[in-house]
């Protein structure tokens, strides 16, 4: 057995790393470029995962790498709370101008999406003086204690980790395919106000414009508009979690733009910095300033290296027209999936805005019969054939497509051909 084999590294991983960190595919990556990966044995993979939506600009985009190298030659860390640096300010200014809505904005930088969510709730509570937070079933907001409390899925995220912070409530997320209408969710919200917590004690409602881990179910513009009206009526802050949807994945820079609303606060991370750890909370200035000096921050928050990478990402978004590329990529993927669906009745629905595409796997075309076993077999079979896929969904039966937006058309088509062969094998 070679010391550089995947099998050898897997044995070492099992001996050294906690089992609580799951691994999708035991292929240990040695190098990557754009939408391709190569493992330690030299096997090539087409990447339809992007490190869970982190690499909209692809692996090792030249502009991002150049910006990082330039920053590394200057300094790697000072801590913004000790001695600040221009990159943090420049990036905050650009995000303040980029997020939806005319109200003046301010930005806080952190390291992870979960940190962004935690701080969004801190800011919302500081501004309103209220404790309650409403989230949605199927939503995912991180693995910290507040993140888990907000997350609307127990297995595997919450098992054995409670108790969680209180005053968190969950509503059904409107998804027509699952039989949950907008009207029923809004009725459930009124029932929540009547039975569990009065609106005057709710600080925020947090929602993903398109659920990520929950299955890529998009919230209709009419629903987000209705939430905006409810929040305005009761003095509740609307927090849009754009951690997975942000930075052109849906064909808009932010998915919230489809609804035409202005959130009070947005949480951002993942593709913000092209593979470097960085997250942000961006919101209306008067709300964001509610926390007193010293109440927000973190030792590594707003890393100068990550800020440099993010500034390069924003340049790439403009120069390479990533929103247009996302729309084109999504159309290509959906076209191929619909053709595959003509062969196999296991594809119950194909959905999602832009390049945030999902296919739901069911038995006999029946939405009421999810097929998580087929989903698991398909992910494994695709991995063997050199295609990295991700599953998700409240019923564990959804395949999500998150290829880099910079992926060449020929590579996408090659990956989709592998997908079709893998599905055929998984069904055999």
Secondary structure, DSSP 8 states (H G I E B T S, - for coil): --TTSHHHHHHHHHHHS-TTS--S----EEEEEBTEEEETT--EEEESSHHHHT-TT-BT-HHHHHHHHHHHTT-S---TTTS--HHHHHHHHHHHHHSSSSS-EEEEEESSHHHHHHHHHHHHHHHH---EEEEETT----SSHHHHHH-S--TTTTTT-----SSEEEE---BGGGTB-HHHHHHHHHHHHHHT--GGGEEEEEE-SB-TTTT--B--HHHHHHHHHHHHHHT-EEEEE-TTTTTTTTSSSSGGGGTT---SEEEE-GGGGTTS--EEEEEEHHHHTTS-TTSS--TTTT-HHHHHHHHHHHHHHHHTTHHHHHHHHHHHHHHHHHHHHTT-TTEEEEE-STT-EEEEEEETTEEEEE-HHHHHHHHHHHHHTTEE-EEE-TTS-EEEE---TT--HHHHHHHHHHHHHHHHHHH-
